[in-house]
Amino acid sequence: MSDEMEYRGFVIRAEPVQLQSGGWTLEGYLVEQGETAARRTRIAVDGTTKSRAGAVRIVFARGKQMVDSRANDGSSRRRLL
């Protein structure tokens, strides 16, 4: 499973970290490439999961929710970042 996916003009990048307990954190970034630089918004979900693949799936789902919530309330995509 790739650690990145494109979604509605954004790149969702999962960056889970393995804990000493063996679980994985649920974190990553939402990235939009601007004209001069990339803008990043941190994704952090409370909790951990047992597998790296599970962590990536959860971060992707949260990133999609973040993008969709802005699209659904009529806000500019740029205001997300």
Secondary structure, 3 states (H helix, E strand, C coil): CCCEEEECCEEEEECCCECCCCCEEEEEEEEEECCCCEEEEEEEEEEEECCHHHHHHHHHHHHHHHHHHHHHCCCCHHHHC
